[in-house]
């Protein structure tokens, strides 16, 4: 939340018109970036893992079994990391709610300086 809180505070401090629209764009970009990263990780890892499996089934991995096992473990780890990253999208809704709540808090206080005592929970 640190980065998003700082962006919200900057938007309000600068007097940006319609900060909600900017927040929405920021969250859309973040979601798009995250999903593309997950697809890249999963696609790459699964393609390498499939190549290793095909080479194993054809019997082409007899020269370096240690390297093949290490590559397989690396690919499986990357697949699990990609799946974890993909499942972490559930937190983005909570992030959006927190960001909008921070914006409301700052608006109700009238300024960023007046809101400082209450926004500590958003920055830590």
SVG drawing of the C-alpha trace seen along z (x, -y; Angstrom):
<svg xmlns="http://www.w3.org/2000/svg" viewBox="-16 -22 42 65">
<polyline fill="none" stroke="black" stroke-width="0.4" points="0.0,0.0 3.0,-2.3 3.3,-3.2 -0.5,-3.7 -0.9,-5.7 1.9,-8.1 0.2,-8.4 -3.1,-9.2 -1.6,-11.8 0.2,-13.4 -3.0,-13.5 -4.9,-15.2 -2.1,-17.6 -1.8,-18.6 -5.5,-19.3 -6.0,-16.8 -9.5,-16.9 -11.3,-13.6 -8.7,-11.6 -11.0,-8.6 -10.5,-8.3 -6.7,-8.4 -7.0,-5.8 -9.1,-3.6 -6.5,-3.9 -3.7,-3.2 -5.4,0.0 -6.3,1.1 -2.6,0.7 -1.5,2.6 -3.9,5.4 -3.0,5.6 0.7,5.6 0.3,8.3 -1.8,10.6 0.7,10.2 3.6,11.0 1.8,14.1 1.0,15.3 4.7,14.8 6.0,16.7 3.5,19.5 3.9,19.7 7.7,19.8 7.9,22.3 5.3,24.6 6.9,24.6 10.3,25.4 8.8,28.1 7.0,29.6 10.2,29.6 12.0,31.4 9.2,33.9 9.3,34.6 13.1,35.0 12.8,37.3 10.2,39.5 12.3,39.7 15.3,40.7 17.4,37.7 18.3,36.7 20.6,39.6 23.8,37.5 23.0,34.9 20.3,36.1 21.4,33.7 20.9,30.7 17.5,32.0 16.4,32.6 17.6,29.1 15.8,27.5 12.6,29.5 12.7,28.3 13.3,24.7 10.4,24.9 8.0,26.4 9.0,23.7 8.4,21.0 4.9,22.6 4.0,22.5 5.3,18.9 3.2,17.9 0.1,19.6 0.7,17.9 1.1,14.5 -2.1,15.2 -4.1,16.0 -2.8,12.9 -5.1,10.8 -7.8,11.4 -6.0,8.8 -6.4,6.1 -10.1,5.5 -9.0,4.9 -6.3,2.6 -8.8,0.5 -11.1,0.2 -8.3,-0.9 -7.1,-3.5 -10.6,-4.9 -11.0,-5.0 -7.8,-6.9 -9.0,-9.4 -12.3,-9.8 -10.3,-10.3 -8.1,-13.0 -11.1,-14.7 -13.1,-14.7 -10.1,-16.2 -9.9,-19.0 -6.2,-18.6 -3.4,-16.1 -1.9,-17.9 -5.1,-17.8 -5.5,-14.1 -2.0,-13.1 -3.0,-11.8 -5.5,-9.4 -3.6,-8.2 -0.8,-6.5 -2.7,-3.2 -2.6,-3.4 1.1,-4.1 2.4,-1.3"/>
</svg>
